[in-house]
């Protein structure tokens, strides 16, 4: 009960748009988020309806499924971020195809959550994305680990690997800072350095590249 109360307090001011074509899941997400006092300010069942809705409502977090009946959630994310660069996108999917996941992790979304996760994990991901942090579902590790190797293996420092490894376990930047007894700014510096070395566009992208290349 105490955990639920803390989640309610953390999420009370987060506005959310849900883009999901499965009606039962979409309604289930609405119920979950409203019970945590997130404000669901819109829902859509496809990319065509979602794009103008999100542009108009400007939510704190847009939860977008990768596979939509009228297009790709990944392409939708890219289009939205071109016009709303600070939009917090959380990709939410049950897809386990490595190629699809690799493309999704490269689209600029701040968070990536698998549908196999518990509701508490989704709420954690939403909180992270809403405050400008990143979230990477730990279930991505076995899906992406050692997908291929390149001569760039070993480019990261031990600390950079350690930080990205914690992010790959589902920790936020703040949680990683606490665990390593470092300041959040130091964590951000390590992440920025790792992104530069891996030529990654976002934190999420950096974690995906590090996993695929065997850095972590």
Backbone as CSV, one residue per row, in Angstrom:
resi,resn,N_x,N_y,N_z,CA_x,CA_y,CA_z,C_x,C_y,C_z
1,UNK,0.822,-1.207,0.000,0.000,0.000,0.000,0.859,1.262,0.000
2,UNK,1.940,1.262,0.785,2.819,2.413,0.812,3.440,2.667,-0.555
3,UNK,3.798,1.564,-1.251,4.365,1.697,-2.591,3.378,2.351,-3.531
4,UNK,2.107,1.919,-3.457,1.078,2.476,-4.319,0.904,3.964,-4.042
5,UNK,0.914,4.346,-2.755,0.751,5.753,-2.404,1.892,6.600,-2.952
6,UNK,3.111,6.053,-2.897,4.249,6.807,-3.413,4.147,6.970,-4.919
7,UNK,3.657,5.932,-5.617,3.462,6.022,-7.062,2.418,7.077,-7.394
8,UNK,1.321,7.095,-6.611,0.267,8.080,-6.830,0.819,9.488,-6.707
9,UNK,1.614,9.722,-5.663,2.177,11.046,-5.451,3.107,11.442,-6.588
10,UNK,3.947,10.511,-7.047,4.910,10.796,-8.099,4.222,11.110,-9.421
11,UNK,3.078,10.497,-9.680,2.480,10.547,-11.006,1.303,11.507,-11.121
12,UNK,0.997,12.231,-10.037,-0.240,12.992,-9.991,-0.357,14.022,-11.100
13,UNK,0.749,14.556,-11.610,0.690,15.641,-12.578,1.153,15.240,-13.972
14,UNK,1.254,13.953,-14.252,1.738,13.506,-15.554,0.563,13.334,-16.506
15,UNK,0.622,14.019,-17.646,-0.408,13.852,-18.668,0.062,12.813,-19.683
16,UNK,-0.857,11.966,-20.111,-0.509,10.818,-20.953,-1.488,10.679,-22.108
17,UNK,-0.951,10.357,-23.289,-1.757,9.897,-24.422,-1.348,8.461,-24.709
18,UNK,-2.327,7.587,-24.905,-2.085,6.170,-25.171,-2.402,5.874,-26.634
19,UNK,-1.449,5.289,-27.334,-1.656,4.885,-28.732,-1.515,3.374,-28.787
20,UNK,-2.647,2.689,-28.856,-2.692,1.227,-28.787,-3.957,0.757,-29.478
21,UNK,-3.821,-0.187,-30.417,-4.989,-0.596,-31.193,-5.812,-1.691,-30.539
22,UNK,-5.246,-2.420,-29.580,-6.025,-3.450,-28.899,-6.902,-2.805,-27.822
23,UNK,-8.209,-2.901,-28.014,-9.141,-2.175,-27.154,-8.999,-2.581,-25.695
24,UNK,-8.942,-3.880,-25.430,-8.872,-4.342,-24.047,-7.608,-3.833,-23.357
25,UNK,-6.488,-3.896,-24.059,-5.238,-3.425,-23.475,-5.280,-1.913,-23.276
26,UNK,-5.806,-1.201,-24.253,-5.879,0.260,-24.136,-6.726,0.668,-22.930
27,UNK,-7.855,0.010,-22.767,-8.717,0.338,-21.625,-8.073,-0.083,-20.310
28,UNK,-7.342,-1.195,-20.344,-6.628,-1.622,-19.150,-5.561,-0.613,-18.745
29,UNK,-4.857,-0.084,-19.737,-3.848,0.942,-19.460,-4.490,2.207,-18.894
30,UNK,-5.634,2.587,-19.455,-6.332,3.759,-18.930,-6.689,3.564,-17.456
31,UNK,-7.207,2.400,-17.125,-7.586,2.126,-15.744,-6.367,2.157,-14.828
32,UNK,-5.274,1.542,-15.274,-4.051,1.520,-14.476,-3.545,2.940,-14.221
33,UNK,-3.486,3.738,-15.271,-2.922,5.075,-15.138,-3.827,5.991,-14.325
34,UNK,-5.132,5.855,-14.503,-6.035,6.692,-13.729,-6.052,6.302,-12.264
35,UNK,-5.831,5.015,-11.972,-5.753,4.606,-10.570,-4.493,5.143,-9.916
36,UNK,-3.472,5.477,-10.728,-2.251,6.065,-10.190,-2.302,7.592,-10.271
37,UNK,-3.438,8.113,-10.728,-3.693,9.551,-10.838,-2.900,10.240,-11.939
38,UNK,-2.422,9.469,-12.907,-1.979,10.106,-14.151,-3.218,10.681,-14.826
39,UNK,-3.037,11.708,-15.623,-4.169,12.251,-16.377,-4.075,11.765,-17.819
40,UNK,-4.931,10.829,-18.168,-4.996,10.353,-19.542,-5.800,11.380,-20.328
41,UNK,-5.128,12.096,-21.222,-5.782,13.205,-21.925,-6.141,12.840,-23.363
42,UNK,-5.953,11.586,-23.718,-6.348,11.166,-25.051,-5.890,9.755,-25.348
43,UNK,-6.626,9.079,-26.226,-6.227,7.751,-26.690,-6.455,7.678,-28.200
44,UNK,-5.712,6.802,-28.844,-5.869,6.591,-30.286,-5.572,5.137,-30.596
45,UNK,-6.200,4.633,-31.667,-5.996,3.235,-32.038,-5.119,3.077,-33.270
46,UNK,-4.522,4.176,-33.731,-3.666,4.089,-34.903,-2.847,5.350,-35.069
47,UNK,-1.904,5.300,-36.007,-0.995,6.418,-36.224,-1.713,7.652,-36.766
48,UNK,-2.670,7.440,-37.677,-3.352,8.574,-38.300,-4.105,9.407,-37.273
49,UNK,-4.740,8.753,-36.327,-5.474,9.479,-35.292,-4.537,10.028,-34.225
50,UNK,-3.446,9.309,-33.959,-2.543,9.697,-32.879,-1.760,10.961,-33.189
51,UNK,-1.337,11.108,-34.431,-0.433,12.217,-34.768,-1.044,13.585,-34.477
52,UNK,-2.239,13.894,-35.005,-2.819,15.213,-34.693,-3.226,15.339,-33.232
53,UNK,-3.627,14.230,-32.614,-4.010,14.257,-31.203,-2.831,14.669,-30.321
54,UNK,-1.683,14.050,-30.543,-0.508,14.343,-29.726,0.010,15.745,-30.005
55,UNK,-0.015,16.153,-31.267,0.419,17.510,-31.587,-0.474,18.550,-30.924
56,UNK,-1.761,18.249,-30.837,-2.711,19.193,-30.242,-2.639,19.203,-28.717
57,UNK,-2.569,18.025,-28.113,-2.642,17.933,-26.652,-1.298,18.069,-25.952
58,UNK,-0.195,17.767,-26.633,1.153,17.883,-26.078,1.267,17.214,-24.687
59,UNK,1.115,15.899,-24.616,1.187,15.205,-23.323,2.606,15.189,-22.768
60,UNK,2.714,14.953,-21.465,4.025,14.753,-20.880,4.655,13.466,-21.368
61,UNK,3.807,12.440,-21.585,4.280,11.140,-22.072,3.303,10.610,-23.110
62,UNK,3.838,10.162,-24.237,3.032,9.456,-25.242,3.456,7.993,-25.229
63,UNK,2.536,7.122,-24.839,2.792,5.680,-24.852,2.374,5.160,-26.212
64,UNK,3.318,4.655,-26.985,3.050,4.277,-28.371,3.449,2.826,-28.618
65,UNK,2.510,2.054,-29.115,2.807,0.679,-29.517,3.621,0.708,-30.809
66,UNK,4.525,-0.243,-30.950,5.350,-0.283,-32.157,4.520,-0.682,-33.374
67,UNK,3.668,-1.689,-33.215,2.877,-2.192,-34.336,1.472,-1.616,-34.284
68,UNK,1.160,-0.743,-35.217,-0.170,-0.158,-35.309,-0.822,-0.595,-36.621
69,UNK,-2.139,-0.649,-36.677,-2.797,-1.188,-37.878,-2.583,-0.361,-39.133
70,UNK,-2.294,0.928,-38.964,-2.135,1.787,-40.143,-0.724,2.355,-40.258
71,UNK,0.231,1.717,-39.645,1.600,2.191,-39.763,2.455,1.785,-38.586
72,UNK,3.699,2.210,-38.617,4.662,1.854,-37.589,4.694,2.899,-36.477
73,UNK,4.668,2.430,-35.239,4.834,3.337,-34.119,6.203,3.977,-34.106
74,UNK,7.176,3.294,-34.675,8.532,3.842,-34.776,8.541,5.035,-35.730
75,UNK,7.917,4.883,-36.890,7.837,5.990,-37.845,7.026,7.146,-37.268
76,UNK,5.960,6.818,-36.563,5.144,7.848,-35.911,5.992,8.632,-34.910
77,UNK,6.789,7.923,-34.139,7.661,8.576,-33.158,8.631,9.533,-33.835
78,UNK,9.252,9.081,-34.918,10.200,9.944,-35.635,9.522,11.217,-36.147
79,UNK,8.322,11.068,-36.713,7.609,12.246,-37.230,7.264,13.215,-36.101
80,UNK,6.796,12.669,-34.991,6.422,13.518,-33.862,7.625,14.261,-33.295
81,UNK,8.748,13.573,-33.174,9.937,14.195,-32.590,10.545,15.244,-33.503
82,UNK,10.293,15.148,-34.801,10.748,16.204,-35.710,10.041,17.516,-35.404
83,UNK,8.766,17.420,-35.008,7.978,18.621,-34.744,7.930,18.984,-33.263
84,UNK,8.069,17.969,-32.392,8.024,18.211,-30.945,9.243,17.529,-30.338
85,UNK,10.423,18.129,-30.445,11.666,17.459,-30.024,11.700,17.060,-28.552
86,UNK,10.963,17.787,-27.708,11.011,17.475,-26.280,9.897,16.530,-25.841
87,UNK,9.164,15.959,-26.786,8.097,15.020,-26.447,8.675,13.766,-25.809
88,UNK,8.089,13.356,-24.705,8.524,12.134,-24.040,7.782,10.930,-24.602
89,UNK,8.443,10.144,-25.429,7.815,8.960,-26.024,8.283,7.717,-25.293
90,UNK,7.317,6.894,-24.900,7.589,5.592,-24.311,7.033,4.538,-25.258
91,UNK,7.917,3.829,-25.943,7.475,2.754,-26.823,7.111,1.548,-25.962
92,UNK,5.968,0.943,-26.283,5.406,-0.130,-25.460,5.031,-1.275,-26.392
93,UNK,5.673,-2.420,-26.222,5.484,-3.461,-27.230,5.698,-4.870,-26.698
94,UNK,5.150,-5.818,-27.419,5.389,-7.225,-27.134,6.278,-7.856,-28.196
95,UNK,6.753,-7.046,-29.147,7.599,-7.533,-30.235,8.921,-8.053,-29.692
96,UNK,9.392,-9.187,-30.219,10.675,-9.732,-29.801,11.626,-9.933,-30.976
97,UNK,11.292,-9.372,-32.110,12.151,-9.448,-33.288,13.326,-8.494,-33.133
98,UNK,14.551,-9.006,-33.236,15.731,-8.189,-32.974,15.870,-7.028,-33.937
99,UNK,15.558,-7.252,-35.204,15.687,-6.183,-36.190,14.709,-5.050,-35.882
100,UNK,13.473,-5.423,-35.566,12.454,-4.422,-35.251,12.840,-3.656,-33.994
101,UNK,13.299,-4.377,-32.972,13.697,-3.732,-31.726,14.872,-2.787,-31.954
102,UNK,15.824,-3.220,-32.776,16.974,-2.374,-33.065,16.561,-1.073,-33.716
103,UNK,15.629,-1.152,-34.664,15.135,0.053,-35.331,14.389,0.938,-34.341
104,UNK,13.582,0.316,-33.482,12.796,1.079,-32.515,13.685,1.832,-31.538
105,UNK,14.760,1.197,-31.118,15.648,1.816,-30.142,16.467,2.956,-30.735
106,UNK,16.398,3.099,-32.043,17.160,4.141,-32.741,16.284,5.313,-33.175
107,UNK,15.041,5.369,-32.709,14.109,6.365,-33.253,13.998,7.623,-32.407
108,UNK,14.671,7.679,-31.276,14.647,8.886,-30.461,13.733,8.841,-29.261
109,UNK,13.020,7.735,-29.063,12.160,7.617,-27.884,12.998,7.618,-26.612
110,UNK,12.451,8.176,-25.554,13.166,8.205,-24.278,13.061,6.889,-23.523
111,UNK,11.987,6.145,-23.767,11.782,4.917,-23.006,11.325,3.775,-23.866
112,UNK,11.559,2.568,-23.348,11.167,1.363,-24.068,10.731,0.340,-23.040
113,UNK,9.445,-0.013,-23.049,8.896,-0.967,-22.086,8.253,-2.130,-22.819
114,UNK,8.497,-3.329,-22.317,7.903,-4.526,-22.900,6.565,-4.823,-22.216
115,UNK,5.614,-5.328,-22.989,4.296,-5.624,-22.447,4.317,-6.774,-21.454
116,UNK,5.405,-7.528,-21.438,5.531,-8.622,-20.475,5.810,-8.113,-19.065
117,UNK,6.122,-6.840,-18.928,6.463,-6.278,-17.632,5.258,-6.094,-16.728
118,UNK,5.517,-5.970,-15.436,4.467,-5.736,-14.446,3.983,-4.290,-14.524
119,UNK,2.764,-4.019,-14.063,2.260,-2.636,-14.072,3.191,-1.658,-13.369
120,UNK,3.811,-2.100,-12.274,4.724,-1.212,-11.536,5.912,-0.799,-12.396
121,UNK,6.365,-1.696,-13.273,7.476,-1.365,-14.158,7.060,-0.311,-15.176
122,UNK,5.847,-0.442,-15.698,5.352,0.543,-16.655,5.238,1.911,-15.999
123,UNK,4.749,1.944,-14.765,4.642,3.210,-14.048,6.018,3.820,-13.803
124,UNK,6.995,2.979,-13.504,8.364,3.473,-13.328,8.872,4.081,-14.633
125,UNK,8.586,3.409,-15.742,9.019,3.913,-17.049,8.360,5.246,-17.354
126,UNK,7.084,5.378,-17.058,6.369,6.628,-17.315,6.954,7.760,-16.489
127,UNK,7.222,7.510,-15.219,7.800,8.546,-14.360,9.152,9.004,-14.913
128,UNK,9.982,8.031,-15.324,11.312,8.367,-15.846,11.209,9.230,-17.101
129,UNK,10.368,8.822,-18.041,10.223,9.566,-19.293,9.656,10.957,-19.027
130,UNK,8.706,11.049,-18.107,8.069,12.333,-17.817,9.050,13.353,-17.261
131,UNK,10.029,12.909,-16.500,10.982,13.870,-15.932,12.223,14.063,-16.816
132,UNK,12.196,13.503,-18.029,13.289,13.704,-18.964,14.385,12.672,-18.866
133,UNK,14.191,11.650,-18.046,15.160,10.569,-17.917,14.857,9.513,-18.976
134,UNK,15.566,8.414,-18.944,15.319,7.334,-19.896,14.940,6.063,-19.144
135,UNK,14.324,5.144,-19.873,13.994,3.843,-19.293,14.195,2.776,-20.356
136,UNK,14.932,1.738,-20.006,15.158,0.613,-20.907,14.716,-0.649,-20.192
137,UNK,13.751,-1.341,-20.762,13.258,-2.566,-20.145,14.372,-3.594,-20.051
138,UNK,14.594,-4.174,-18.876,15.674,-5.156,-18.738,15.480,-6.407,-19.588
139,UNK,14.271,-6.646,-20.070,14.016,-7.808,-20.934,14.673,-7.662,-22.304
140,UNK,15.138,-6.458,-22.602,15.840,-6.264,-23.872,17.196,-6.938,-23.886
141,UNK,17.786,-7.124,-22.704,19.144,-7.677,-22.656,19.269,-9.007,-23.396
142,UNK,18.469,-10.032,-23.064,18.631,-11.301,-23.792,18.231,-11.214,-25.259
143,UNK,17.383,-10.231,-25.603,16.948,-10.095,-26.988,18.010,-9.453,-27.865
144,UNK,18.844,-8.594,-27.266,19.827,-7.848,-28.048,21.259,-8.252,-27.770
145,UNK,21.490,-8.964,-26.684,22.850,-9.252,-26.249,23.648,-9.979,-27.321
146,UNK,24.804,-9.422,-27.601,25.755,-10.059,-28.521,25.115,-10.401,-29.859
147,UNK,24.277,-9.502,-30.329,23.673,-9.735,-31.649,24.740,-9.786,-32.725
148,UNK,25.693,-8.912,-32.623,26.844,-8.966,-33.510,27.993,-8.254,-32.814
149,UNK,29.173,-8.439,-33.319,30.328,-7.745,-32.743,31.022,-6.951,-33.833
150,UNK,31.719,-5.903,-33.413,32.467,-5.083,-34.362,33.804,-4.751,-33.738
151,UNK,34.635,-4.073,-34.499,35.935,-3.703,-33.963,35.842,-2.541,-32.984
152,UNK,34.603,-2.068,-32.706,34.457,-1.008,-31.728,34.289,-1.556,-30.311
153,UNK,34.305,-2.879,-30.131,34.195,-3.445,-28.790,35.347,-2.923,-27.934
154,UNK,35.050,-2.492,-26.737,36.073,-2.006,-25.834,36.287,-0.508,-25.894
155,UNK,35.436,0.231,-26.584,35.641,1.676,-26.692,35.210,2.409,-25.420
156,UNK,34.364,1.805,-24.620,33.872,2.463,-23.416,34.820,2.247,-22.238
157,UNK,34.820,3.217,-21.340,35.593,3.065,-20.106,34.842,2.129,-19.160
158,UNK,35.511,1.574,-18.158,34.824,0.711,-17.193,33.633,1.390,-16.527
159,UNK,33.772,2.664,-16.172,32.666,3.368,-15.531,31.510,3.585,-16.494
160,UNK,31.824,3.907,-17.749,30.758,4.085,-18.742,30.004,2.780,-18.950
161,UNK,30.726,1.661,-18.983,30.069,0.363,-19.099,29.175,0.104,-17.895
162,UNK,29.692,0.437,-16.722,28.946,0.205,-15.489,27.634,0.991,-15.487
163,UNK,27.703,2.244,-15.916,26.506,3.081,-15.952,25.502,2.551,-16.967
164,UNK,25.952,2.245,-18.177,25.035,1.730,-19.195,24.457,0.382,-18.787
165,UNK,25.251,-0.424,-18.095,24.755,-1.714,-17.637,23.602,-1.525,-16.655
166,UNK,23.705,-0.553,-15.774,22.615,-0.284,-14.833,21.373,0.210,-15.564
167,UNK,21.566,1.052,-16.580,20.422,1.500,-17.375,19.776,0.323,-18.097
168,UNK,20.595,-0.606,-18.565,20.072,-1.792,-19.251,19.302,-2.695,-18.304
169,UNK,19.561,-2.580,-17.005,18.829,-3.361,-16.006,17.498,-2.711,-15.631
170,UNK,17.211,-1.556,-16.247,15.955,-0.885,-15.983,16.044,0.245,-14.983
171,UNK,17.244,0.559,-14.495,17.399,1.668,-13.560,17.357,2.998,-14.309
172,UNK,16.871,4.012,-13.646,16.921,5.354,-14.208,18.278,5.969,-13.896
173,UNK,18.553,7.133,-14.484,19.812,7.804,-14.203,19.966,8.141,-12.731
174,UNK,18.878,8.579,-12.101,18.923,8.911,-10.674,19.204,7.672,-9.824
175,UNK,18.583,6.568,-10.179,18.808,5.329,-9.432,20.239,4.842,-9.613
176,UNK,20.767,4.980,-10.822,22.156,4.590,-11.064,23.106,5.451,-10.248
177,UNK,22.802,6.741,-10.148,23.641,7.645,-9.354,23.664,7.216,-7.892
178,UNK,22.505,6.853,-7.366,22.424,6.414,-5.976,23.210,5.132,-5.763
179,UNK,23.045,4.177,-6.672,23.710,2.884,-6.520,25.226,3.016,-6.594
180,UNK,25.712,3.917,-7.432,27.157,4.075,-7.612,27.739,5.169,-6.716
181,UNK,26.880,5.791,-5.911,27.319,6.886,-5.023,27.969,8.013,-5.815
182,UNK,27.335,8.345,-6.934,27.789,9.447,-7.774,26.675,10.476,-7.879
183,UNK,27.013,11.662,-8.334,25.987,12.680,-8.538,25.254,12.409,-9.849
184,UNK,24.004,12.846,-9.947,23.281,12.690,-11.212,24.011,13.345,-12.383
185,UNK,24.684,14.483,-12.137,25.418,15.151,-13.210,26.584,14.296,-13.689
186,UNK,27.254,13.595,-12.768,28.352,12.706,-13.155,27.823,11.565,-14.017
187,UNK,26.674,11.038,-13.636,26.043,9.986,-14.444,25.740,10.516,-15.834
188,UNK,25.180,11.717,-15.904,24.861,12.299,-17.211,26.115,12.479,-18.058
189,UNK,27.210,12.858,-17.419,28.471,13.023,-18.145,28.948,11.696,-18.718
190,UNK,28.897,10.635,-17.904,29.307,9.318,-18.398,28.415,8.866,-19.550
191,UNK,27.121,9.121,-19.426,26.199,8.716,-20.496,26.493,9.499,-21.768
192,UNK,26.715,10.805,-21.645,27.032,11.616,-22.829,28.313,11.134,-23.503
193,UNK,29.324,10.824,-22.694,30.579,10.329,-23.258,30.374,8.998,-23.980
194,UNK,29.573,8.127,-23.355,29.297,6.829,-23.977,28.526,7.009,-25.277
195,UNK,27.566,7.921,-25.276,26.805,8.186,-26.498,27.716,8.667,-27.613
196,UNK,28.655,9.557,-27.283,29.592,10.054,-28.298,30.438,8.915,-28.863
197,UNK,30.959,8.084,-27.987,31.827,6.991,-28.427,31.067,5.956,-29.260
198,UNK,29.811,5.724,-28.907,29.016,4.723,-29.622,28.244,5.323,-30.792
199,UNK,28.351,6.646,-30.957,27.625,7.367,-32.010,26.127,7.122,-31.870
200,UNK,25.651,7.205,-30.633,24.242,6.974,-30.329,23.489,8.293,-30.287
201,UNK,22.209,8.232,-30.629,21.382,9.435,-30.655,20.748,9.742,-29.305
202,UNK,20.474,8.719,-28.519,19.829,8.880,-27.223,20.437,7.895,-26.229
203,UNK,20.057,8.038,-24.955,20.497,7.071,-23.945,20.036,5.666,-24.300
204,UNK,18.773,5.571,-24.690,18.212,4.261,-25.032,18.994,3.637,-26.176
205,UNK,19.306,4.443,-27.179,20.080,3.967,-28.323,21.464,3.502,-27.877
206,UNK,22.084,4.255,-26.963,23.411,3.886,-26.466,23.388,2.531,-25.772
207,UNK,22.364,2.296,-24.964,22.242,0.994,-24.284,22.089,-0.122,-25.306
208,UNK,21.266,0.108,-26.318,21.047,-0.923,-27.335,22.333,-1.248,-28.080
209,UNK,23.085,-0.214,-28.458,24.345,-0.444,-29.172,25.328,-1.189,-28.268
210,UNK,25.408,-0.778,-27.002,26.329,-1.426,-26.069,26.000,-2.894,-25.890
211,UNK,24.724,-3.214,-25.838,24.317,-4.611,-25.719,24.662,-5.392,-26.984
212,UNK,24.341,-4.809,-28.126,24.582,-5.515,-29.392,26.057,-5.739,-29.637
213,UNK,26.899,-4.796,-29.203,28.320,-4.884,-29.499,29.110,-5.553,-28.386
214,UNK,28.452,-6.036,-27.367,29.136,-6.752,-26.314,29.866,-5.853,-25.339
215,UNK,29.548,-4.557,-25.314,30.195,-3.655,-24.361,29.723,-3.912,-22.937
216,UNK,28.465,-4.328,-22.802,27.914,-4.627,-21.475,27.225,-5.992,-21.494
